[in-house]
Amino acid sequence: MAVLNKIREQKAILIFIIAMALVAFVISVPDLLSDSSLSAGKQNIIATINGEDIKREDFMNKVEAAQRQLGGQGTSTQAMNRVWDQEIRKAVMESQFDALGLVIERDQMRDLLKQSLASFEEFKDADGIFDENKLNEFIANLKAIAPESSMLAGSPINYQAWTNYESTISAGGRQQTYFNMVKAGVIGTLAEGELDYKLENDKVDIKFVQIPFSSIPDSTITVSKSDITNYINKNKSKYVVDASRDIYFVHFKEEASLEDEANIQKNLQDLLEDRVEYNENTKSNDTIIGFRNTTDNEAFVNANSAIKYNDSFLFKSLMPVEIADSLYNLKKGDIYGPYKLGNHYMLSKIVEEKQMPDSVKVRHILIPFIGAASADPSVTQTEEEAKKTADSVLNVVKRNRSKFSELVTALSSDRGSIENGGRYDWHPYNAMVPQFRDFTFENNTGDIAVVKTDFGFHIIEIEGQKNKQKVLKIATIAQLIEPSEQTIDRIFNETSKFEIAVASQDFQDVAKESNYSVRPVSNIGELDESIPSLGNQRAIVRWAFEDATNVGDIKRFNIQGGGYAVVMLTAINKEGLMSVEKASVTALPEIRKEKKAELIKARITATTLEDIAKSENQTVKTALAINMKSPTLAGAGREPKVIGAAFGLKEGQTSKPIVGNLGVYFVQTTKITPAEGQTNYQAAANRVAATKVNAVNTVLYNALKNASEIDDNRATFY
């Protein structure tokens, strides 16, 4: 009650304080809203290039599309980087197109589409010529059925995807036009042609002495920290780096133990022989047929193997080298193994052996039916009707094989072989689909028959066979070498113990005590995804760059494919000049060379090549017909400074010491042979111009990109 009375007594002051707080809040609301709006806006922007924003949603949709195109051949970061390169190029180039008013007109667009789609069967007429009317009809149909898809070259495409494709073609056309405009202005002058000609054809003969830097041991050269700092400051462009992180990690691999491998081998051995098992349903013992005695090898393999049964014959040359001799010498019914191959233990049984050619030559007529693979929409025959047609054709060619080529042209739907009379020249065993392959390799030259495949009915004639030899059909049970549950549990426990220990003790000391290997990784970039020996580990990179992660922090990560990595952040490297410690890797050799060069120059007092060579225990060497376009010295490598100095001497004149790439040189020019004068240097000027033109696409784009303002926010989202 006393407190309440005091509040009532001071109510005027209290009302004033509350009022001021409300005023302050009202004043701050617009700023808060503004900041929130700005923050939300930034959260939706992947990047800003030359003032143009790349929106997050659009960018991510393109990344998803790129991932689908890559399939399993690329990571999400690789897909993102591909889209990023495309977006930068688009933004950089479109700013140039807009400045020039460069557009693709309708007629030019049609020409570009014709060039791009000329090989598509959907847009060809009966004579195989591109038909623009078919293209127009296709586009109109896509628009009419939107957003549904149609098929193009075996893949679905809708109207939106088509307009995106046209945009890509248009952008490519504008780029080509832009580059062609620049190339049209690129020339090689007569003066440039003359200079290029003389650089290649002016020749000098020289004698020289090389005092190699290796003649002074590195251990005798002292390089201080200040020497490295000075070198970095003098060569800043070589040592400017982006922000990066350094880490240590210990990798705990989930690998099968020796005991696990022994158990896998035992499992395979147990599959070999028949065994008796008690059947709970029948309350009696059942005999389970083993691999040795089974007659259904395919079913047995498929029920017990990580790799399905292969019904093909194998030539010795196609067998793994490690086991080829062992398998090839077996007979039908023999079993080899268990043996280790790659990451499997295997057990192999010879199912069949025979003599078979290693290559065949055939010709065929393909009669498709509705629903057959790659069947043209114009195909109207059912499977039964196609079989009757094929049988009729077979009867005709059996009676008169000279009609085969004529019937290929008239009936076969295999466009790839029509021009060759339906013939497929010499090809190996696995070049064709199984049914086609089995007939042509397992029968004899001259045999002819109807064979059904997914593509339809083939009338096949075997025209030739080469190099008959022994082949084997092998049933192989393969079991993956993988850790057992006990091994996985043990690795988890070891990881946990290490993670707990390094939280309060030195990372390297704990690893050493447990005999774990510590892997250091330096200069990890903000958008990197791969960690050496760990593969794609984007999560580790993101953690290392989080604001809340500090040097010395430790975290455990699950590794793709199994196992863990316990990681410690060891350094935060800011954008700017490389640290002395990191720069020393490349700076030390260069600084040593500079110091060695000064020592060599200081100790030489002789003036002739012979005396210099004698005092330095070197020899006088000769180089003939050297030129400045290819500044290489025989026996010394690329030395442009040395060769340039030689061209600056008069005949008989000896140079002062020249510091080259591999040592200090003294040069004497013994003969100068000027290039023969030309009445006209236009041919050389044309070569200079061609070199410039060839470089335009790359050099010009890189120059435009380097001049662009790019604000990259990708690391916020990936």
C-alpha positions in Angstrom: 0.0 0.0 0.0 2.9 2.3 0.8 4.3 1.8 -2.7 0.9 2.5 -4.4 0.6 5.7 -2.4 4.0 6.9 -3.6 3.1 6.2 -7.2 -0.2 8.2 -6.8 1.8 11.1 -5.3 4.2 11.1 -8.3 1.6 10.5 -11.0 2.4 13.8 -12.8 6.0 12.7 -13.3 4.9 9.2 -14.3 2.4 10.5 -16.9 5.2 12.7 -18.4 7.6 9.7 -18.7 5.0 7.6 -20.4 4.1 10.4 -22.8 7.8 10.9 -23.8 8.2 7.2 -24.3 5.2 7.1 -26.7 6.5 10.1 -28.6 9.9 8.4 -29.0 8.2 5.2 -30.2 6.1 7.1 -32.8 9.1 8.9 -34.1 11.1 5.7 -34.5 8.3 3.7 -36.2 9.0 5.0 -39.8 12.7 4.2 -39.4 12.0 0.7 -38.0 9.6 0.1 -40.9 12.1 1.5 -43.4 14.9 -0.7 -42.0 12.6 -3.7 -42.0 11.6 -3.1 -45.6 15.2 -2.6 -46.6 16.3 -5.8 -44.9 13.4 -7.7 -46.5 14.4 -6.3 -49.9 18.0 -7.4 -49.4 16.9 -10.8 -48.4 15.3 -11.2 -51.8 18.3 -10.1 -53.8 21.0 -12.6 -54.8 23.2 -10.0 -56.4 23.2 -6.6 -58.0 25.2 -6.2 -61.3 25.6 -2.7 -62.7 22.6 -1.6 -60.8 20.4 -4.4 -61.9 19.1 -6.8 -59.2 19.0 -10.5 -59.6 16.0 -11.7 -57.6 16.3 -14.7 -55.3 13.3 -16.6 -56.5 14.1 -16.3 -60.2 17.8 -17.3 -59.5 16.8 -20.3 -57.5 14.4 -21.6 -60.1 17.2 -21.4 -62.6 19.5 -23.3 -60.3 16.9 -26.0 -59.9 16.6 -26.3 -63.6 20.4 -26.5 -63.9 20.5 -29.3 -61.3 17.9 -31.2 -63.3 20.1 -30.8 -66.4 23.2 -32.0 -64.6 21.3 -35.0 -63.2 23.7 -36.8 -60.8 26.8 -35.4 -62.5 27.0 -32.2 -60.4 26.4 -30.7 -57.0 23.9 -27.9 -56.1 26.9 -25.5 -55.8 28.1 -26.4 -59.2 24.7 -25.8 -60.6 24.5 -22.5 -58.7 27.9 -21.4 -60.1 26.9 -22.3 -63.6 23.7 -20.1 -63.3 25.8 -17.3 -61.7 28.2 -17.2 -64.6 25.3 -17.1 -67.0 23.6 -14.3 -65.1 26.7 -12.2 -64.9 27.3 -12.6 -68.6 23.7 -11.7 -69.3 23.8 -8.6 -67.2 27.2 -7.4 -68.4 26.4 -8.0 -72.0 22.8 -6.6 -71.9 24.1 -3.3 -70.5 26.1 -3.1 -73.7 23.2 -4.1 -76.0 20.9 -1.5 -74.4 23.5 1.2 -74.8 23.8 0.5 -78.5 20.1 -0.2 -79.0 21.1 -3.7 -80.3 18.1 -6.0 -80.9 17.3 -9.1 -82.9 14.7 -8.5 -85.6 12.1 -11.1 -86.5 13.8 -12.3 -89.7 17.1 -12.6 -87.9 15.5 -14.5 -85.1 14.0 -17.0 -87.7 17.5 -17.5 -89.2 18.9 -18.2 -85.8 16.2 -20.7 -85.0 16.8 -22.4 -88.3 20.5 -22.7 -87.6 19.8 -24.1 -84.2 17.0 -26.5 -85.1 18.1 -27.6 -88.6 18.9 -31.2 -87.5 15.5 -31.7 -85.6 13.4 -34.3 -87.5 10.2 -32.6 -86.3 11.0 -29.6 -88.5 12.0 -31.4 -91.7 9.9 -32.0 -94.8 9.7 -35.3 -96.8 13.1 -34.5 -98.4 14.8 -33.9 -95.1 14.9 -30.1 -95.6 14.1 -27.6 -92.8 10.5 -26.5 -93.1 9.7 -23.2 -91.4 6.0 -23.9 -91.7 6.5 -26.9 -89.4 8.3 -24.7 -86.9 5.5 -22.2 -87.0 2.9 -24.9 -86.5 4.8 -26.4 -83.6 5.1 -23.0 -81.8 1.4 -22.3 -82.4 0.4 -25.6 -81.0 2.6 -25.1 -77.9 0.9 -21.8 -77.3 -2.5 -23.2 -77.7 -2.0 -26.1 -75.2 -0.1 -24.0 -72.6 0.7 -24.8 -69.9 0.7 -28.4 -71.1 3.8 -29.9 -72.7 4.5 -31.4 -76.1 7.5 -33.5 -77.2 10.6 -32.2 -79.0 13.5 -34.5 -79.8 12.2 -37.0 -77.2 11.9 -34.5 -74.4 8.9 -32.6 -73.0 8.7 -28.9 -73.6 6.0 -26.3 -72.8 5.4 -22.8 -74.2 7.2 -21.1 -71.2 10.2 -23.3 -71.8 10.1 -22.5 -75.5 10.0 -18.7 -74.9 13.0 -19.1 -72.5 14.7 -21.0 -75.3 14.0 -18.2 -77.8 15.4 -15.7 -75.3 18.6 -17.7 -75.0 18.9 -17.9 -78.8 18.2 -14.1 -79.0 20.8 -13.3 -76.4 23.3 -15.5 -78.3 22.5 -13.7 -81.5 23.0 -10.3 -79.9 26.3 -11.4 -78.4 27.5 -12.6 -81.7 26.4 -9.4 -83.5 28.1 -7.3 -80.8 31.4 -9.3 -81.0 31.3 -9.1 -84.8 31.0 -5.4 -84.6 34.0 -5.1 -82.3 36.0 -7.5 -84.5 35.2 -5.4 -87.5 37.1 -2.6 -85.9 40.1 -4.7 -84.9 43.0 -4.3 -87.3 46.8 -5.0 -87.5 48.7 -1.9 -88.7 51.6 -2.1 -91.1 53.8 -0.9 -88.2 52.6 -3.8 -86.0 53.1 -6.2 -88.8 56.7 -5.0 -89.4 57.4 -5.2 -85.7 56.0 -8.8 -85.4 58.0 -9.8 -88.5 61.2 -8.5 -87.1 60.6 -10.0 -83.6 60.4 -13.4 -85.3 63.1 -13.0 -88.0 65.8 -10.7 -86.5 68.4 -13.2 -85.2 71.4 -13.1 -83.0 74.1 -15.6 -82.1 75.4 -15.3 -78.5 77.9 -16.8 -76.0 76.8 -16.7 -72.4 77.7 -17.8 -68.9 74.9 -18.8 -66.5 75.6 -18.7 -62.8 72.6 -20.6 -61.5 70.9 -19.5 -58.2 71.2 -23.2 -57.1 75.0 -22.7 -56.8 74.2 -20.9 -53.5 72.5 -23.1 -50.9 69.2 -21.8 -49.6 70.4 -22.4 -46.0 73.0 -19.6 -46.4 70.4 -17.0 -47.2 68.6 -15.3 -44.3 65.1 -13.9 -45.0 63.5 -11.8 -42.3 59.9 -11.2 -41.6 60.4 -7.5 -42.7 61.9 -8.8 -46.0 58.7 -10.7 -46.7 56.6 -7.7 -45.7 58.5 -5.4 -48.0 58.2 -7.9 -50.9 54.4 -8.1 -50.4 54.1 -4.3 -50.4 56.2 -4.1 -53.6 54.1 -6.9 -55.3 50.6 -6.2 -53.9 48.8 -7.4 -56.9 50.2 -10.9 -56.4 49.1 -11.1 -52.8 45.6 -9.6 -52.7 43.2 -12.2 -51.5 39.5 -12.6 -50.7 38.2 -13.4 -47.2 38.9 -17.0 -46.3 39.0 -19.4 -43.4 41.5 -22.0 -42.1 40.5 -25.2 -40.3 41.8 -28.4 -38.8 39.8 -31.5 -38.9 39.9 -35.2 -37.9 38.0 -37.6 -40.2 36.3 -40.5 -38.5 35.6 -42.9 -41.4 32.9 -45.5 -41.3 34.9 -48.3 -42.8 34.5 -52.0 -42.6 36.9 -53.6 -40.1 39.0 -56.7 -40.8 36.4 -58.6 -38.7 33.6 -57.2 -40.9 35.4 -58.3 -44.1 35.9 -61.8 -42.6 32.2 -62.1 -41.9 31.3 -61.0 -45.4 33.6 -63.8 -46.8 32.0 -66.3 -44.5 28.5 -65.3 -45.6 29.6 -66.0 -49.2 31.1 -69.4 -48.2 27.8 -70.3 -46.5 25.9 -69.7 -49.7 28.0 -72.2 -51.6 26.6 -75.5 -50.3 23.1 -76.9 -49.6 21.9 -76.4 -46.1 19.0 -77.6 -43.9 16.8 -75.1 -42.2 13.8 -75.7 -39.9 10.5 -74.4 -41.4 8.2 -73.0 -38.7 5.2 -73.2 -41.0 5.5 -76.8 -41.9 7.2 -77.8 -38.7 9.8 -79.8 -40.7 13.4 -79.4 -42.1 13.8 -77.9 -45.5 16.8 -78.3 -47.8 18.0 -75.0 -49.2 19.8 -75.5 -52.4 23.2 -73.7 -52.5 25.0 -71.8 -55.2 27.0 -74.8 -56.3 24.0 -77.0 -57.1 21.3 -74.4 -58.1 19.9 -74.7 -61.6 18.4 -71.2 -61.5 21.5 -69.1 -61.4 19.8 -65.9 -62.2 17.3 -66.1 -59.4 19.9 -67.2 -56.9 22.2 -64.3 -57.8 19.5 -61.7 -57.8 18.3 -62.9 -54.4 21.7 -62.8 -52.8 23.9 -60.3 -54.6 24.3 -56.5 -54.5 24.8 -56.6 -58.3 22.2 -58.2 -60.5 22.8 -61.2 -62.8 24.5 -60.4 -66.1 23.2 -62.7 -68.9 25.9 -61.7 -71.4 28.9 -63.7 -72.4 32.3 -62.2 -71.5 35.4 -62.2 -73.5 38.7 -62.5 -71.6 39.6 -58.9 -72.6 36.5 -57.6 -70.9 37.1 -59.4 -67.6 38.8 -57.5 -64.8 42.6 -57.9 -65.2 43.0 -59.1 -61.6 40.9 -62.2 -62.1 40.8 -62.7 -65.9 43.3 -65.6 -66.0 41.7 -67.3 -63.0 38.2 -67.2 -64.5 39.2 -67.9 -68.1 40.8 -71.3 -67.1 37.6 -72.6 -65.4 35.1 -75.0 -66.9 31.3 -75.0 -66.7 30.1 -75.5 -63.1 33.5 -74.4 -61.6 33.4 -71.8 -58.8 36.0 -69.2 -58.0 36.2 -67.2 -54.8 35.4 -65.5 -52.5 37.7 -62.9 -53.9 37.9 -59.1 -53.4 37.3 -56.8 -56.3 36.9 -53.1 -55.7 34.6 -52.6 -52.8 32.9 -56.0 -53.1 33.7 -59.6 -52.1 32.6 -61.9 -54.9 31.8 -65.5 -55.7 31.8 -66.5 -59.4 30.4 -69.6 -61.1 30.9 -70.6 -64.8 27.4 -71.0 -66.2 28.2 -71.6 -69.9 31.2 -71.5 -72.2 31.3 -71.4 -76.0 33.2 -70.1 -79.0 32.1 -66.7 -80.3 33.4 -64.1 -82.7 34.7 -60.8 -81.2 33.1 -58.8 -84.0 30.4 -59.2 -86.6 29.1 -57.5 -89.8 25.4 -57.5 -90.4 22.6 -55.9 -92.4 19.0 -55.5 -91.3 15.5 -54.2 -92.1 13.6 -52.7 -89.2 9.8 -53.0 -89.1 8.4 -50.9 -86.2 5.0 -51.1 -84.6 2.8 -48.7 -82.5 4.5 -48.2 -79.2 7.9 -49.4 -80.2 10.9 -47.4 -79.0 11.7 -44.4 -81.3 8.8 -45.3 -83.5 7.7 -42.4 -85.8 4.2 -41.0 -85.2 3.4 -42.1 -88.7 3.7 -45.8 -87.7 0.2 -47.4 -87.9 0.9 -51.2 -87.7 0.1 -53.1 -84.6 2.7 -55.6 -83.2 0.9 -58.5 -84.8 0.7 -56.7 -88.2 4.4 -55.8 -88.0 5.4 -59.4 -87.3 3.4 -60.6 -90.3 5.2 -57.9 -92.5 8.6 -59.0 -91.1 7.9 -62.7 -91.8 6.8 -61.8 -95.4 10.0 -59.8 -96.0 12.0 -62.7 -94.5 10.5 -65.1 -97.0 11.3 -62.7 -99.9 14.9 -62.2 -99.0 15.5 -65.9 -98.3 14.4 -66.6 -101.8 16.3 -63.7 -103.4 18.9 -62.0 -101.2 19.6 -59.4 -103.9 16.4 -57.7 -103.0 17.6 -57.0 -99.4 19.0 -53.4 -100.2 15.8 -52.6 -102.2 13.6 -53.6 -99.2 15.8 -51.6 -96.8 15.1 -48.4 -98.7 11.4 -49.2 -99.1 10.6 -50.5 -95.6 13.3 -50.0 -92.9 12.7 -47.3 -90.3 16.3 -47.3 -89.1 17.4 -44.1 -90.8 21.0 -44.5 -89.5 21.6 -47.5 -91.7 19.4 -46.9 -94.8 22.2 -45.2 -96.8 24.4 -48.2 -96.1 21.8 -50.7 -97.3 20.8 -51.5 -93.8 24.4 -52.5 -93.0 26.2 -52.2 -89.7 29.9 -52.8 -90.4 32.2 -54.6 -88.0 31.2 -54.0 -84.4 31.9 -55.6 -81.0 29.8 -57.8 -78.8 28.0 -55.2 -76.7 27.3 -52.6 -79.4 23.7 -53.6 -80.0 20.6 -54.4 -77.9 20.7 -57.9 -76.3 18.3 -59.7 -78.7 20.0 -58.3 -81.8 23.4 -59.0 -80.3 22.6 -62.6 -79.3 21.4 -63.6 -82.7 24.3 -62.1 -84.6 27.0 -63.4 -82.3 25.6 -66.8 -81.4 24.7 -67.9 -84.9 26.8 -68.3 -88.0 27.7 -66.3 -91.1 24.9 -66.4 -93.7 22.1 -67.0 -91.1 19.0 -64.9 -91.5 16.0 -64.5 -89.3 13.4 -62.2 -87.7 14.4 -60.9 -84.3 12.2 -58.8 -82.0 13.6 -55.9 -80.0 12.2 -52.9 -78.2 12.5 -51.1 -81.6 10.4 -53.5 -83.6 11.0 -56.6 -85.7 14.4 -56.9 -87.5 15.1 -59.0 -90.5 18.8 -59.7 -89.8 21.4 -61.3 -92.1 24.8 -62.1 -90.6 27.4 -61.1 -93.3 30.6 -61.9 -91.5 32.3 -62.9 -88.2 35.9 -62.5 -87.0 38.2 -64.0 -84.4 36.2 -66.8 -82.8 37.3 -67.5 -79.3 36.3 -68.9 -75.9 33.7 -66.8 -74.0 32.1 -67.4 -70.7 28.7 -66.7 -69.1 29.4 -66.1 -65.4 27.0 -65.9 -62.5 28.6 -63.7 -59.8 27.3 -63.0 -56.3 28.7 -59.7 -55.0 28.4 -58.4 -51.5 29.4 -54.9 -50.6 32.2 -54.4 -48.2 30.6 -52.1 -45.6 30.9 -51.6 -41.9 28.7 -53.6 -39.5 26.4 -52.0 -37.0 28.9 -52.7 -34.3 31.6 -50.9 -36.2 29.4 -47.9 -36.9 28.5 -47.7 -33.2 32.2 -47.9 -32.3 33.1 -45.1 -34.7 30.3 -42.9 -33.3 31.6 -43.5 -29.8 35.2 -42.6 -30.7 34.0 -39.4 -32.5 32.0 -38.4 -29.4 34.9 -39.0 -27.0 37.2 -36.9 -29.2 34.7 -34.1 -29.6 34.2 -33.9 -25.8 38.0 -34.1 -25.1 38.9 -31.3 -27.5 36.3 -29.0 -26.0 38.7 -28.5 -23.0 42.1 -29.7 -24.3 44.4 -28.9 -27.2 43.0 -30.2 -30.5 46.3 -31.5 -31.9 47.5 -32.9 -28.5 44.3 -35.0 -28.1 44.5 -36.2 -31.7 48.2 -37.2 -31.3 47.4 -39.1 -28.1 44.7 -41.1 -29.9 46.9 -41.5 -33.0 44.4 -39.6 -35.2 45.5 -37.7 -38.3 44.9 -34.0 -38.2 44.3 -32.4 -41.6 44.8 -28.7 -42.0 43.0 -26.8 -44.8 43.8 -23.2 -45.6 42.2 -20.4 -47.6 38.7 -21.8 -47.8 36.6 -19.4 -49.8 33.1 -18.3 -48.8 31.5 -20.0 -51.8 33.7 -23.1 -51.8 32.0 -26.5 -51.3 34.8 -29.1 -51.4 37.1 -29.9 -48.5 40.1 -32.1 -49.5 39.5 -35.7 -48.6 36.0 -35.0 -47.4 34.4 -34.0 -50.8 31.3 -31.8 -51.0 31.0 -30.3 -47.5 29.2 -27.0 -48.0 27.9 -27.2 -44.4 31.4 -26.9 -43.0 32.1 -23.9 -45.2 28.9 -22.1 -44.2 29.7 -22.8 -40.5 33.2 -21.4 -40.8 31.9 -18.1 -42.2 29.0 -17.6 -39.8 29.3 -14.5 -37.7 28.9 -16.5 -34.5 31.8 -18.8 -35.3 35.1 -17.8 -33.7 38.6 -19.0 -34.0 39.0 -22.1 -31.8 35.3 -23.1 -32.1 34.8 -26.8 -32.7 31.9 -28.7 -34.4 31.1 -32.2 -35.5 29.7 -32.8 -39.0 28.1 -35.9 -40.6 30.0 -36.8 -43.8 28.2 -37.8 -47.0 28.7 -41.5 -47.4 29.2 -42.2 -43.7 31.4 -41.1 -40.9 32.1 -37.8 -39.2 34.5 -34.9 -39.2 35.4 -32.9 -36.0 36.4 -29.5 -37.2 38.1 -26.6 -35.5 38.2 -23.1 -37.0 41.9 -22.0 -36.8 42.0 -18.7 -38.6 39.7 -15.9 -40.0 41.5 -14.3 -42.9 40.1 -11.0 -43.9 39.9 -9.6 -47.4 43.1 -7.7 -48.4 46.8 -8.5 -48.5 47.8 -12.0 -47.6 49.5 -12.5 -44.2 53.3 -12.8 -44.0 53.0 -16.5 -43.0 50.8 -17.4 -46.0 52.7 -15.2 -48.4 56.0 -16.7 -47.4 55.3 -19.9 -49.4 55.7 -18.0 -52.7 57.7 -14.9 -51.5 60.6 -16.8 -49.9 61.9 -18.3 -53.2 61.7 -15.0 -54.9 63.4 -13.1 -52.1 66.2 -15.7 -51.9 66.7 -15.3 -55.7 67.0 -11.5 -55.3 69.6 -11.9 -52.4 71.5 -14.6 -54.3 71.6 -12.3 -57.4 73.2 -9.5 -55.3 75.8 -11.9 -53.9 76.7 -13.2 -57.3 77.0 -9.7 -58.8 79.1 -8.5 -55.9 81.6 -11.3 -56.0 82.4 -11.1 -59.8 85.3 -8.9 -60.8 86.3 -10.6 -64.1 85.4 -8.9 -67.3 85.6 -11.6 -70.0 83.2 -14.6 -70.3 86.1 -17.0 -70.1 87.4 -15.5 -66.8 83.9 -15.2 -65.4 83.2 -18.9 -66.2 86.5 -20.0 -64.7 86.0 -18.0 -61.5 82.5 -19.4 -61.0 83.3 -23.0 -62.1 80.9 -22.7 -65.1 81.3 -23.1 -68.9 80.8 -20.7 -71.7 77.7 -21.8 -73.7 76.6 -20.9 -77.2 73.1 -20.1 -78.5 72.5 -19.6 -82.2 69.8 -17.8 -84.2 67.7 -16.8 -81.2 64.8 -14.3 -81.6 62.7 -12.2 -79.4 59.3 -13.8 -80.3 60.4 -17.1 -78.7 62.8 -15.9 -75.9 64.2 -19.4 -75.0 67.8 -20.3 -74.4 68.8 -23.9 -75.2 69.9 -25.5 -71.9 68.6 -22.6 -69.8 64.9 -22.3 -70.6 62.7 -19.2 -71.0 64.8 -16.1 -70.3 63.2 -13.1 -72.0 65.3 -10.5 -70.1 68.5 -12.2 -71.2 67.5 -12.4 -74.8 66.2 -8.9 -74.8 69.5 -7.7 -73.4 71.4 -9.6 -76.2 69.5 -7.7 -78.9 70.6 -4.5 -77.2 74.3 -5.2 -77.6 76.6 -4.6 -80.5 78.6 -7.4 -82.1 81.4 -8.4 -79.8 80.0 -6.5 -76.9 79.7 -8.2 -73.5 76.8 -7.3 -71.2 76.7 -6.4 -67.5 75.2 -9.0 -65.2 71.6 -9.8 -66.1 69.3 -11.3 -63.5 67.2 -14.0 -65.2 64.7 -16.6 -64.0 67.2 -19.3 -63.1 70.4 -17.4 -62.5 72.6 -14.4 -63.3 73.8 -14.2 -66.9 76.7 -12.6 -68.8 76.1 -12.4 -72.5 78.2 -11.6 -75.5 76.6 -11.0 -78.9 78.8 -12.7 -81.5 76.6 -12.2 -84.6 73.6 -10.0 -85.6 71.5 -11.1 -88.5 68.8 -8.6 -89.3 65.6 -9.9 -91.0 65.5 -9.5 -94.8 63.5 -6.4 -95.6 60.0 -6.8 -97.1 58.4 -4.6 -99.7 55.1 -4.9 -97.9 54.2 -6.0 -94.3 50.5 -6.5 -95.0 50.7 -10.3 -94.6 52.3 -9.9 -91.2 49.8 -7.2 -90.3 47.0 -9.6 -91.2 48.4 -12.2 -88.9 48.5 -9.7 -86.1 44.9 -8.8 -86.8 43.8 -12.4 -86.8 45.4 -13.0 -83.4 43.6 -10.0 -82.0 40.3 -11.1 -83.5 40.6 -14.6 -82.1 41.1 -13.0 -78.6 38.1 -10.7 -78.8 35.4 -12.9 -77.4 37.4 -13.8 -74.2 39.4 -10.6 -73.7 36.5 -8.2 -74.3 34.0 -10.0 -72.0 36.6 -10.3 -69.2 37.3 -6.6 -69.5 33.6 -5.7 -69.4 33.1 -8.0 -66.4 36.1 -6.5 -64.5 34.7 -3.0 -65.1 31.3 -4.0 -63.8 30.0 -3.3 -60.3 29.0 -6.6 -58.8 27.5 -7.0 -55.4 27.5 -10.7 -54.6 25.1 -12.0 -51.9 25.1 -15.7 -52.9 26.8 -16.8 -49.6 23.7 -15.6 -47.7 21.6 -18.2 -49.5 23.9 -21.1 -50.3 
